[in-house]
């Protein structure tokens, strides 16, 4: 029982540290803030291809989180990167990966695509 409490405590501490670090490296934007800047940035949807095909923000490129390590070189370090996923979790993880590789101008959509009310494109 004591070991379980230690493990749960460690998980909780790790989660809090990760959350605080993520808040420092990636700026969470409201839809209005996101909309104001994404046209001048690299707009990246980190969801899987089938999710992207089902609907995505107009102008977004699909680089799934599962492929990001291999495709990171497609992104420029000298331009802002606007990330989004379905609810904000994967885009936060993507920002962490990018930050470790020297990308600094990172933003993500608070609440993710499911909260987006703007223009959407669907692949038929």
C-alpha positions in Angstrom: 0.0 0.0 0.0 2.8 2.4 0.9 4.6 1.7 -2.4 1.4 2.5 -4.3 1.1 5.9 -2.5 4.7 6.7 -3.4 4.1 5.8 -7.1 0.9 7.9 -7.2 2.7 10.8 -5.5 5.5 10.5 -8.1 3.0 10.5 -11.0 1.2 13.5 -9.5 4.5 15.5 -9.1 5.6 14.6 -12.7 2.2 15.7 -14.1 2.4 19.0 -12.3 5.9 19.7 -13.4 5.1 18.8 -17.0 2.0 21.0 -17.0 3.9 24.0 -15.6 6.8 23.5 -18.1 4.3 23.2 -21.0 2.6 26.4 -20.0 6.0 28.1 -20.1 7.1 26.9 -23.6 3.8 27.1 -25.5 1.2 29.9 -25.4 -2.4 28.7 -25.3 -4.5 30.9 -27.4 -8.3 31.5 -27.4 -10.0 30.9 -30.7 -10.0 34.7 -31.3 -6.3 35.0 -30.6 -5.5 31.9 -32.7 -7.6 33.3 -35.6 -5.8 36.6 -35.4 -2.4 35.1 -36.0 -2.6 31.7 -37.7 -2.5 33.0 -41.3 0.9 34.5 -40.7 2.2 31.2 -39.1 2.8 27.6 -39.9 -0.6 26.0 -39.1 -0.1 22.4 -38.0 -2.8 19.8 -37.2 -1.2 17.1 -35.2 -4.1 14.7 -35.3 -4.1 11.5 -37.3 -4.8 11.6 -41.0 -8.4 10.1 -40.7 -9.2 12.8 -38.1 -7.7 15.5 -40.4 -9.7 14.2 -43.4 -12.9 14.4 -41.3 -12.4 18.2 -41.0 -9.6 20.6 -40.3 -9.0 24.3 -40.1 -8.7 25.8 -43.6 -5.0 26.1 -44.5 -3.7 23.6 -42.0 -1.0 21.0 -42.8 -1.3 17.6 -41.2 1.7 16.4 -39.4 0.4 13.8 -36.9 2.1 13.7 -33.5 3.1 10.1 -34.3 5.2 11.3 -37.3 6.4 14.6 -35.8 10.0 13.4 -34.9 10.5 12.2 -38.5 8.9 15.3 -40.2 10.2 18.1 -37.9 12.5 19.4 -40.6 9.4 20.4 -42.6 8.9 23.2 -40.1 10.9 26.5 -40.0 12.4 27.7 -36.8 12.2 31.4 -37.9 8.4 31.5 -38.2 5.6 31.0 -35.5 4.1 27.5 -35.3 0.4 27.3 -34.5 -0.5 23.8 -33.3 -3.9 22.2 -32.7 -5.3 18.7 -32.1 -8.8 17.5 -31.1 -8.8 18.8 -27.5 -5.3 20.3 -26.8 -3.4 17.4 -25.3 -1.5 16.2 -28.3 -0.6 19.8 -29.4 0.9 20.4 -26.0 3.0 17.3 -26.4 4.0 18.3 -29.9 5.1 21.7 -28.6 7.3 20.0 -26.0 9.0 17.9 -28.7 9.5 20.9 -30.9 10.9 23.0 -28.0 13.5 20.3 -27.2 14.7 20.6 -30.9 15.1 24.4 -30.7 11.7 25.7 -31.9 10.6 28.7 -29.8 7.6 30.5 -31.3 5.0 27.9 -30.3 1.3 28.4 -29.8 -1.7 26.1 -29.5 -5.4 26.3 -29.7 -7.0 26.2 -26.3 -9.7 23.5 -26.2 -8.6 22.1 -29.6 -10.4 21.6 -32.9 -13.6 20.4 -31.1 -14.1 24.0 -29.8 -13.3 25.7 -33.2 -16.1 27.6 -34.8 -14.3 29.0 -37.8 -14.0 27.8 -41.4 -13.4 24.1 -41.8 -12.4 22.0 -44.8 -13.3 18.4 -45.2 -11.6 15.9 -47.6 -14.2 14.0 -49.6 
